[in-house]
Amino acid sequence: MIIYNVTISIHQDVEIQWLEWMKTKHIQEVLDTGCFTSARFTRIRGHDDPNSSNYSVQYMCNDNKLLKQYYEIHAPKLRDEGLKLFGDKMLTFRTELELISEFFGNRS
């Protein structure tokens, strides 16, 4: 399993609009490409900049072939929409993570 992680810093002036767009449109559009099985959307805590907030979206992908397909076919269009809507008020960086193992605590 590969986790395609997108970390975003969003300026407070557009944060509410951006959150709505992410939750109701963008994440689902990424999933609709068929390249990912699920997504997890999180706020990064402990960030001290009063003008912006940081978030992470983790998209779960079964193999490199699907991730490459996403990059080549779908990513440019999906990234462009965010740039058009939020411009320099949204900064992103992307990382790929390879899942080695998962561990769960005891549930009593």
A tleap script that builds the chain and sets N, CA, C and O, in Angstrom:
source leaprc.protein.ff14SB
mol = sequence {
  NMET ILE ILE TYR ASN VAL THR ILE SER ILE
  HIE GLN ASP VAL GLU ILE GLN TRP LEU GLU
  TRP MET LYS THR LYS HIE ILE GLN GLU VAL
  LEU ASP THR GLY CYS PHE THR SER ALA ARG
  PHE THR ARG ILE ARG GLY HIE ASP ASP PRO
  ASN SER SER ASN TYR SER VAL GLN TYR MET
  CYS ASN ASP ASN LYS LEU LEU LYS GLN TYR
  TYR GLU ILE HIE ALA PRO LYS LEU ARG ASP
  GLU GLY LEU LYS LEU PHE GLY ASP LYS MET
  LEU THR PHE ARG THR GLU LEU GLU LEU ILE
  SER GLU PHE PHE GLY ASN ARG CSER
}
set mol.1.N position { 0.855 -1.183 0.000 }
set mol.1.CA position { 0.000 0.000 0.000 }
set mol.1.C position { 0.891 1.232 0.000 }
set mol.1.O position { 1.877 1.303 0.733 }
set mol.2.N position { 0.533 2.187 -0.821 }
set mol.2.CA position { 1.221 3.466 -0.897 }
set mol.2.C position { 0.262 4.540 -0.394 }
set mol.2.O position { -0.921 4.546 -0.735 }
set mol.3.N position { 0.785 5.434 0.411 }
set mol.3.CA position { 0.004 6.567 0.881 }
set mol.3.C position { 0.540 7.807 0.181 }
set mol.3.O position { 1.702 8.179 0.347 }
set mol.4.N position { -0.318 8.433 -0.597 }
set mol.4.CA position { 0.020 9.684 -1.271 }
set mol.4.C position { -0.444 10.799 -0.339 }
set mol.4.O position { -1.643 11.033 -0.182 }
set mol.5.N position { 0.512 11.478 0.272 }
set mol.5.CA position { 0.220 12.484 1.285 }
set mol.5.C position { 0.379 13.883 0.709 }
set mol.5.O position { 1.422 14.214 0.145 }
set mol.6.N position { -0.656 14.701 0.852 }
set mol.6.CA position { -0.596 16.096 0.422 }
set mol.6.C position { -0.744 16.950 1.683 }
set mol.6.O position { -1.751 16.872 2.387 }
set mol.7.N position { 0.274 17.760 1.954 }
set mol.7.CA position { 0.249 18.669 3.097 }
set mol.7.C position { -0.025 20.075 2.571 }
set mol.7.O position { 0.602 20.525 1.612 }
set mol.8.N position { -0.959 20.753 3.205 }
set mol.8.CA position { -1.424 22.049 2.723 }
set mol.8.C position { -1.359 23.069 3.846 }
set mol.8.O position { -1.763 22.791 4.976 }
set mol.9.N position { -0.847 24.256 3.527 }
set mol.9.CA position { -0.942 25.411 4.409 }
set mol.9.C position { -1.907 26.375 3.727 }
set mol.9.O position { -1.677 26.804 2.597 }
set mol.10.N position { -2.990 26.712 4.428 }
set mol.10.CA position { -4.029 27.557 3.827 }
set mol.10.C position { -4.196 28.837 4.657 }
set mol.10.O position { -4.288 28.778 5.884 }
set mol.11.N position { -4.234 29.963 3.998 }
set mol.11.CA position { -4.368 31.253 4.668 }
set mol.11.C position { -5.769 31.380 5.265 }
set mol.11.O position { -6.751 30.926 4.678 }
set mol.12.N position { -5.844 32.000 6.435 }
set mol.12.CA position { -7.124 32.121 7.150 }
set mol.12.C position { -8.184 32.865 6.348 }
set mol.12.O position { -9.375 32.633 6.559 }
set mol.13.N position { -7.790 33.755 5.431 }
set mol.13.CA position { -8.761 34.510 4.633 }
set mol.13.C position { -9.637 33.612 3.771 }
set mol.13.O position { -10.772 33.972 3.457 }
set mol.14.N position { -9.123 32.448 3.384 }
set mol.14.CA position { -9.870 31.555 2.493 }
set mol.14.C position { -10.103 30.176 3.108 }
set mol.14.O position { -10.599 29.274 2.433 }
set mol.15.N position { -9.751 30.006 4.369 }
set mol.15.CA position { -9.800 28.687 4.996 }
set mol.15.C position { -11.202 28.070 4.988 }
set mol.15.O position { -11.342 26.888 4.672 }
set mol.16.N position { -12.215 28.821 5.319 }
set mol.16.CA position { -13.577 28.257 5.370 }
set mol.16.C position { -14.020 27.822 3.981 }
set mol.16.O position { -14.570 26.733 3.816 }
set mol.17.N position { -13.787 28.657 2.991 }
set mol.17.CA position { -14.140 28.305 1.604 }
set mol.17.C position { -13.338 27.081 1.150 }
set mol.17.O position { -13.886 26.180 0.515 }
set mol.18.N position { -12.052 27.049 1.471 }
set mol.18.CA position { -11.194 25.934 1.081 }
set mol.18.C position { -11.646 24.623 1.747 }
set mol.18.O position { -11.705 23.581 1.093 }
set mol.19.N position { -11.962 24.680 3.041 }
set mol.19.CA position { -12.436 23.482 3.746 }
set mol.19.C position { -13.697 22.923 3.089 }
set mol.19.O position { -13.816 21.714 2.893 }
set mol.20.N position { -14.615 23.789 2.759 }
set mol.20.CA position { -15.852 23.357 2.110 }
set mol.20.C position { -15.552 22.700 0.763 }
set mol.20.O position { -16.104 21.647 0.443 }
set mol.21.N position { -14.684 23.322 -0.016 }
set mol.21.CA position { -14.291 22.775 -1.321 }
set mol.21.C position { -13.625 21.413 -1.166 }
set mol.21.O position { -13.917 20.484 -1.918 }
set mol.22.N position { -12.735 21.300 -0.195 }
set mol.22.CA position { -12.046 20.012 0.028 }
set mol.22.C position { -13.040 18.921 0.408 }
set mol.22.O position { -13.004 17.829 -0.159 }
set mol.23.N position { -13.925 19.203 1.361 }
set mol.23.CA position { -14.833 18.179 1.895 }
set mol.23.C position { -15.963 17.826 0.949 }
set mol.23.O position { -16.437 16.690 0.963 }
set mol.24.N position { -16.406 18.760 0.133 }
set mol.24.CA position { -17.567 18.480 -0.717 }
set mol.24.C position { -17.217 18.236 -2.180 }
set mol.24.O position { -18.055 17.745 -2.937 }
set mol.25.N position { -15.986 18.571 -2.595 }
set mol.25.CA position { -15.671 18.454 -4.018 }
set mol.25.C position { -14.325 17.783 -4.295 }
set mol.25.O position { -14.274 16.709 -4.894 }
set mol.26.N position { -13.252 18.411 -3.864 }
set mol.26.CA position { -11.921 18.000 -4.316 }
set mol.26.C position { -11.542 16.574 -3.918 }
set mol.26.O position { -11.140 15.787 -4.774 }
set mol.27.N position { -11.661 16.236 -2.662 }
set mol.27.CA position { -11.245 14.891 -2.228 }
set mol.27.C position { -12.046 13.826 -2.968 }
set mol.27.O position { -11.489 12.813 -3.389 }
set mol.28.N position { -13.340 14.046 -3.129 }
set mol.28.CA position { -14.157 13.063 -3.855 }
set mol.28.C position { -13.730 12.970 -5.327 }
set mol.28.O position { -13.722 11.882 -5.903 }
set mol.29.N position { -13.379 14.097 -5.928 }
set mol.29.CA position { -12.915 14.068 -7.319 }
set mol.29.C position { -11.617 13.268 -7.454 }
set mol.29.O position { -11.435 12.545 -8.434 }
set mol.30.N position { -10.728 13.393 -6.490 }
set mol.30.CA position { -9.499 12.592 -6.510 }
set mol.30.C position { -9.848 11.112 -6.383 }
set mol.30.O position { -9.296 10.285 -7.108 }
set mol.31.N position { -10.750 10.770 -5.477 }
set mol.31.CA position { -11.160 9.370 -5.321 }
set mol.31.C position { -11.865 8.851 -6.567 }
set mol.31.O position { -11.722 7.680 -6.918 }
set mol.32.N position { -12.619 9.707 -7.231 }
set mol.32.CA position { -13.351 9.306 -8.434 }
set mol.32.C position { -12.432 8.946 -9.607 }
set mol.32.O position { -12.891 8.371 -10.594 }
set mol.33.N position { -11.145 9.276 -9.510 }
set mol.33.CA position { -10.207 8.878 -10.569 }
set mol.33.C position { -10.031 7.365 -10.613 }
set mol.33.O position { -9.597 6.819 -11.628 }
set mol.34.N position { -10.363 6.689 -9.523 }
set mol.34.CA position { -10.187 5.242 -9.442 }
set mol.34.C position { -8.782 4.820 -9.062 }
set mol.34.O position { -8.481 3.627 -9.016 }
set mol.35.N position { -7.922 5.782 -8.792 }
set mol.35.CA position { -6.531 5.473 -8.456 }
set mol.35.C position { -6.317 5.212 -6.966 }
set mol.35.O position { -5.285 4.667 -6.577 }
set mol.36.N position { -7.274 5.593 -6.138 }
set mol.36.CA position { -7.136 5.476 -4.688 }
set mol.36.C position { -8.343 4.756 -4.105 }
set mol.36.O position { -9.446 4.830 -4.646 }
set mol.37.N position { -8.123 4.064 -3.005 }
set mol.37.CA position { -9.205 3.309 -2.371 }
set mol.37.C position { -9.924 4.101 -1.284 }
set mol.37.O position { -11.098 3.854 -1.006 }
set mol.38.N position { -9.219 5.056 -0.666 }
set mol.38.CA position { -9.826 5.849 0.402 }
set mol.38.C position { -8.946 7.068 0.674 }
set mol.38.O position { -7.845 7.196 0.139 }
set mol.39.N position { -9.461 7.953 1.518 }
set mol.39.CA position { -8.699 9.152 1.890 }
set mol.39.C position { -8.962 9.483 3.349 }
set mol.39.O position { -10.027 9.191 3.892 }
set mol.40.N position { -7.977 10.093 3.961 }
set mol.40.CA position { -8.083 10.569 5.348 }
set mol.40.C position { -7.695 12.043 5.340 }
set mol.40.O position { -6.626 12.399 4.844 }
set mol.41.N position { -8.552 12.901 5.884 }
set mol.41.CA position { -8.346 14.355 5.896 }
set mol.41.C position { -8.127 14.790 7.335 }
set mol.41.O position { -8.976 14.539 8.191 }
set mol.42.N position { -6.996 15.441 7.616 }
set mol.42.CA position { -6.666 15.813 8.989 }
set mol.42.C position { -6.170 17.248 9.088 }
set mol.42.O position { -5.635 17.804 8.129 }
set mol.43.N position { -6.353 17.828 10.245 }
set mol.43.CA position { -5.758 19.131 10.565 }
set mol.43.C position { -4.478 18.836 11.336 }
set mol.43.O position { -4.457 17.978 12.218 }
set mol.44.N position { -3.421 19.547 10.998 }
set mol.44.CA position { -2.154 19.381 11.702 }
set mol.44.C position { -2.167 20.281 12.925 }
set mol.44.O position { -2.309 21.499 12.811 }
set mol.45.N position { -2.021 19.681 14.079 }
set mol.45.CA position { -2.071 20.423 15.334 }
set mol.45.C position { -0.693 20.953 15.705 }
set mol.45.O position { 0.327 20.443 15.241 }
set mol.46.N position { -0.677 21.976 16.543 }
set mol.46.CA position { 0.572 22.512 17.050 }
set mol.46.C position { 1.202 23.541 16.125 }
set mol.46.O position { 2.363 23.911 16.297 }
set mol.47.N position { 0.456 23.991 15.170 }
set mol.47.CA position { 0.937 25.008 14.223 }
set mol.47.C position { 0.657 26.374 14.824 }
set mol.47.O position { -0.479 26.661 15.202 }
set mol.48.N position { 1.681 27.229 14.920 }
set mol.48.CA position { 1.545 28.480 15.666 }
set mol.48.C position { 1.365 29.732 14.826 }
set mol.48.O position { 1.336 30.827 15.387 }
set mol.49.N position { 1.244 29.624 13.516 }
set mol.49.CA position { 1.064 30.804 12.674 }
set mol.49.C position { -0.396 31.262 12.769 }
set mol.49.O position { -1.295 30.505 12.403 }
set mol.50.N position { -0.651 32.491 13.253 }
set mol.50.CA position { -2.038 32.953 13.401 }
set mol.50.C position { -2.728 33.253 12.072 }
set mol.50.O position { -3.945 33.434 12.045 }
set mol.51.N position { -1.980 33.311 10.973 }
set mol.51.CA position { -2.554 33.662 9.679 }
set mol.51.C position { -2.903 32.471 8.803 }
set mol.51.O position { -3.526 32.639 7.754 }
set mol.52.N position { -2.514 31.273 9.213 }
set mol.52.CA position { -2.788 30.107 8.376 }
set mol.52.C position { -2.944 28.856 9.225 }
set mol.52.O position { -2.572 28.826 10.398 }
set mol.53.N position { -3.503 27.827 8.603 }
set mol.53.CA position { -3.657 26.514 9.233 }
set mol.53.C position { -3.069 25.473 8.295 }
set mol.53.O position { -2.998 25.682 7.084 }
set mol.54.N position { -2.650 24.357 8.863 }
set mol.54.CA position { -2.067 23.270 8.071 }
set mol.54.C position { -2.946 22.032 8.142 }
set mol.54.O position { -3.510 21.697 9.183 }
set mol.55.N position { -3.042 21.364 6.995 }
set mol.55.CA position { -3.859 20.159 6.860 }
set mol.55.C position { -3.078 19.108 6.102 }
set mol.55.O position { -2.081 19.407 5.444 }
set mol.56.N position { -3.540 17.882 6.200 }
set mol.56.CA position { -2.957 16.783 5.439 }
set mol.56.C position { -4.096 15.923 4.899 }
set mol.56.O position { -5.075 15.647 5.593 }
set mol.57.N position { -3.941 15.508 3.642 }
set mol.57.CA position { -4.847 14.519 3.059 }
set mol.57.C position { -3.997 13.320 2.685 }
set mol.57.O position { -2.996 13.449 1.980 }
set mol.58.N position { -4.402 12.156 3.161 }
set mol.58.CA position { -3.690 10.925 2.845 }
set mol.58.C position { -4.590 10.049 1.994 }
set mol.58.O position { -5.641 9.586 2.438 }
set mol.59.N position { -4.152 9.832 0.755 }
set mol.59.CA position { -4.888 8.995 -0.192 }
set mol.59.C position { -4.229 7.625 -0.238 }
set mol.59.O position { -3.019 7.529 -0.439 }
set mol.60.N position { -5.007 6.566 -0.056 }
set mol.60.CA position { -4.491 5.203 -0.051 }
set mol.60.C position { -4.531 4.627 -1.471 }
set mol.60.O position { -5.556 4.673 -2.151 }
set mol.61.N position { -3.389 4.086 -1.894 }
set mol.61.CA position { -3.237 3.582 -3.259 }
set mol.61.C position { -2.676 2.161 -3.204 }
set mol.61.O position { -1.759 1.882 -2.432 }
set mol.62.N position { -3.224 1.272 -4.019 }
set mol.62.CA position { -2.797 -0.122 -3.970 }
set mol.62.C position { -1.453 -0.406 -4.626 }
set mol.62.O position { -0.769 -1.347 -4.226 }
set mol.63.N position { -1.052 0.390 -5.635 }
set mol.63.CA position { 0.231 0.097 -6.281 }
set mol.63.C position { 0.783 1.302 -7.039 }
set mol.63.O position { 0.079 2.282 -7.284 }
set mol.64.N position { 2.055 1.201 -7.402 }
set mol.64.CA position { 2.744 2.284 -8.109 }
set mol.64.C position { 2.133 2.592 -9.461 }
set mol.64.O position { 2.126 3.747 -9.886 }
set mol.65.N position { 1.624 1.587 -10.138 }
set mol.65.CA position { 1.028 1.793 -11.457 }
set mol.65.C position { -0.158 2.760 -11.367 }
set mol.65.O position { -0.296 3.655 -12.201 }
set mol.66.N position { -1.002 2.580 -10.366 }
set mol.66.CA position { -2.148 3.469 -10.184 }
set mol.66.C position { -1.711 4.874 -9.792 }
set mol.66.O position { -2.301 5.856 -10.241 }
set mol.67.N position { -0.685 4.974 -8.964 }
set mol.67.CA position { -0.202 6.299 -8.567 }
set mol.67.C position { 0.391 7.019 -9.778 }
set mol.67.O position { 0.166 8.216 -9.957 }
set mol.68.N position { 1.131 6.315 -10.590 }
set mol.68.CA position { 1.696 6.901 -11.812 }
set mol.68.C position { 0.579 7.359 -12.754 }
set mol.68.O position { 0.668 8.424 -13.366 }
set mol.69.N position { -0.461 6.549 -12.859 }
set mol.69.CA position { -1.619 6.916 -13.682 }
set mol.69.C position { -2.242 8.211 -13.168 }
set mol.69.O position { -2.597 9.092 -13.951 }
set mol.70.N position { -2.370 8.319 -11.847 }
set mol.70.CA position { -2.915 9.546 -11.262 }
set mol.70.C position { -2.062 10.753 -11.644 }
set mol.70.O position { -2.586 11.768 -12.103 }
set mol.71.N position { -0.737 10.640 -11.454 }
set mol.71.CA position { 0.163 11.746 -11.786 }
set mol.71.C position { 0.051 12.160 -13.253 }
set mol.71.O position { -0.014 13.350 -13.558 }
set mol.72.N position { 0.029 11.198 -14.144 }
set mol.72.CA position { 0.081 11.484 -15.579 }
set mol.72.C position { -1.246 11.962 -16.160 }
set mol.72.O position { -1.266 12.835 -17.028 }
set mol.73.N position { -2.350 11.396 -15.688 }
set mol.73.CA position { -3.649 11.673 -16.311 }
set mol.73.C position { -4.484 12.684 -15.535 }
set mol.73.O position { -5.093 13.571 -16.134 }
set mol.74.N position { -4.521 12.563 -14.224 }
set mol.74.CA position { -5.500 13.306 -13.428 }
set mol.74.C position { -4.938 14.493 -12.638 }
set mol.74.O position { -5.609 15.517 -12.506 }
set mol.75.N position { -3.731 14.367 -12.119 }
set mol.75.CA position { -3.202 15.380 -11.200 }
set mol.75.C position { -3.151 16.789 -11.782 }
set mol.75.O position { -3.540 17.731 -11.092 }
set mol.76.N position { -2.690 16.981 -13.020 }
set mol.76.CA position { -2.592 18.369 -13.510 }
set mol.76.C position { -3.918 19.128 -13.458 }
set mol.76.O position { -3.955 20.273 -13.007 }
set mol.77.N position { -4.986 18.516 -13.906 }
set mol.77.CA position { -6.296 19.176 -13.905 }
set mol.77.C position { -6.776 19.462 -12.476 }
set mol.77.O position { -7.267 20.554 -12.190 }
set mol.78.N position { -6.633 18.480 -11.589 }
set mol.78.CA position { -7.112 18.639 -10.223 }
set mol.78.C position { -6.292 19.688 -9.468 }
set mol.78.O position { -6.849 20.441 -8.670 }
set mol.79.N position { -4.999 19.748 -9.705 }
set mol.79.CA position { -4.158 20.753 -9.053 }
set mol.79.C position { -4.470 22.150 -9.576 }
set mol.79.O position { -4.487 23.115 -8.811 }
set mol.80.N position { -4.718 22.258 -10.878 }
set mol.80.CA position { -5.008 23.565 -11.480 }
set mol.80.C position { -6.244 24.209 -10.881 }
set mol.80.O position { -6.276 25.424 -10.689 }
set mol.81.N position { -7.258 23.414 -10.582 }
set mol.81.CA position { -8.475 23.987 -10.010 }
set mol.81.C position { -8.177 24.657 -8.677 }
set mol.81.O position { -8.641 25.769 -8.424 }
set mol.82.N position { -7.407 23.990 -7.823 }
set mol.82.CA position { -7.041 24.581 -6.535 }
set mol.82.C position { -6.248 25.863 -6.695 }
set mol.82.O position { -6.463 26.829 -5.964 }
set mol.83.N position { -5.328 25.872 -7.656 }
set mol.83.CA position { -4.540 27.086 -7.902 }
set mol.83.C position { -5.419 28.231 -8.388 }
set mol.83.O position { -5.226 29.378 -7.985 }
set mol.84.N position { -6.375 27.927 -9.245 }
set mol.84.CA position { -7.278 28.972 -9.746 }
set mol.84.C position { -8.147 29.545 -8.626 }
set mol.84.O position { -8.385 30.751 -8.571 }
set mol.85.N position { -8.611 28.681 -7.746 }
set mol.85.CA position { -9.496 29.119 -6.667 }
set mol.85.C position { -8.764 29.843 -5.543 }
set mol.85.O position { -9.271 30.831 -5.012 }
set mol.86.N position { -7.568 29.361 -5.172 }
set mol.86.CA position { -6.925 29.844 -3.953 }
set mol.86.C position { -5.549 30.470 -4.170 }
set mol.86.O position { -5.013 31.102 -3.260 }
set mol.87.N position { -4.977 30.310 -5.340 }
set mol.87.CA position { -3.721 30.960 -5.695 }
set mol.87.C position { -2.633 30.813 -4.659 }
set mol.87.O position { -2.371 29.717 -4.165 }
set mol.88.N position { -1.996 31.932 -4.331 }
set mol.88.CA position { -0.870 31.901 -3.399 }
set mol.88.C position { -1.312 31.852 -1.933 }
set mol.88.O position { -0.473 31.925 -1.034 }
set mol.89.N position { -2.599 31.733 -1.688 }
set mol.89.CA position { -3.087 31.572 -0.307 }
set mol.89.C position { -3.066 30.107 0.113 }
set mol.89.O position { -3.399 29.771 1.250 }
set mol.90.N position { -2.670 29.234 -0.823 }
set mol.90.CA position { -2.589 27.803 -0.560 }
set mol.90.C position { -1.209 27.311 -0.993 }
set mol.90.O position { -0.845 27.423 -2.164 }
set mol.91.N position { -0.453 26.773 -0.058 }
set mol.91.CA position { 0.844 26.184 -0.358 }
set mol.91.C position { 0.759 24.688 -0.089 }
set mol.91.O position { 0.210 24.267 0.930 }
set mol.92.N position { 1.303 23.883 -1.001 }
set mol.92.CA position { 1.222 22.435 -0.829 }
set mol.92.C position { 2.585 21.784 -1.048 }
set mol.92.O position { 3.443 22.314 -1.754 }
set mol.93.N position { 2.756 20.630 -0.428 }
set mol.93.CA position { 3.847 19.743 -0.815 }
set mol.93.C position { 3.356 18.318 -0.666 }
set mol.93.O position { 2.478 18.019 0.143 }
set mol.94.N position { 3.945 17.449 -1.469 }
set mol.94.CA position { 3.465 16.074 -1.570 }
set mol.94.C position { 4.573 15.088 -1.229 }
set mol.94.O position { 5.740 15.302 -1.560 }
set mol.95.N position { 4.189 14.012 -0.566 }
set mol.95.CA position { 5.127 12.932 -0.271 }
set mol.95.C position { 4.439 11.603 -0.534 }
set mol.95.O position { 3.216 11.488 -0.453 }
set mol.96.N position { 5.245 10.610 -0.846 }
set mol.96.CA position { 4.750 9.252 -1.000 }
set mol.96.C position { 5.280 8.429 0.166 }
set mol.96.O position { 6.472 8.458 0.472 }
set mol.97.N position { 4.389 7.705 0.805 }
set mol.97.CA position { 4.752 6.857 1.933 }
set mol.97.C position { 4.431 5.411 1.571 }
set mol.97.O position { 3.401 5.135 0.955 }
set mol.98.N position { 5.299 4.504 1.948 }
set mol.98.CA position { 5.035 3.080 1.737 }
set mol.98.C position { 4.666 2.459 3.073 }
set mol.98.O position { 5.436 2.518 4.031 }
set mol.99.N position { 3.483 1.862 3.129 }
set mol.99.CA position { 3.031 1.236 4.362 }
set mol.99.C position { 3.809 -0.054 4.588 }
set mol.99.O position { 3.806 -0.946 3.739 }
set mol.100.N position { 4.468 -0.147 5.724 }
set mol.100.CA position { 5.231 -1.345 6.087 }
set mol.100.C position { 4.372 -2.274 6.939 }
set mol.100.O position { 4.231 -3.457 6.630 }
set mol.101.N position { 3.804 -1.739 8.003 }
set mol.101.CA position { 2.948 -2.517 8.913 }
set mol.101.C position { 1.963 -1.590 9.600 }
set mol.101.O position { 2.206 -0.390 9.728 }
set mol.102.N position { 0.872 -2.147 10.030 }
set mol.102.CA position { -0.087 -1.417 10.853 }
set mol.102.C position { -0.206 -2.131 12.192 }
set mol.102.O position { -0.168 -3.360 12.253 }
set mol.103.N position { -0.348 -1.373 13.246 }
set mol.103.CA position { -0.488 -1.917 14.589 }
set mol.103.C position { -1.671 -1.267 15.251 }
set mol.103.O position { -1.916 -0.078 15.047 }
set mol.104.N position { -2.405 -2.011 16.033 }
set mol.104.CA position { -3.587 -1.507 16.711 }
set mol.104.C position { -3.511 -1.874 18.182 }
set mol.104.O position { -3.045 -2.955 18.543 }
set mol.105.N position { -3.974 -0.961 19.027 }
set mol.105.CA position { -3.995 -1.225 20.457 }
set mol.105.C position { -5.107 -2.202 20.816 }
set mol.105.O position { -6.025 -2.438 20.031 }
set mol.106.N position { -5.006 -2.761 22.010 }
set mol.106.CA position { -6.048 -3.659 22.486 }
set mol.106.C position { -7.317 -2.886 22.748 }
set mol.106.O position { -7.291 -1.774 23.277 }
set mol.107.N position { -8.402 -3.477 22.380 }
set mol.107.CA position { -9.701 -2.843 22.600 }
set mol.107.C position { -10.465 -3.684 23.628 }
set mol.107.O position { -10.999 -4.752 23.329 }
set mol.108.N position { -10.490 -3.161 24.826 }
set mol.108.CA position { -11.148 -3.912 25.898 }
set mol.108.C position { -12.576 -3.523 26.054 }
set mol.108.O position { -13.272 -4.062 26.914 }
savepdb mol mol.pdb
quit
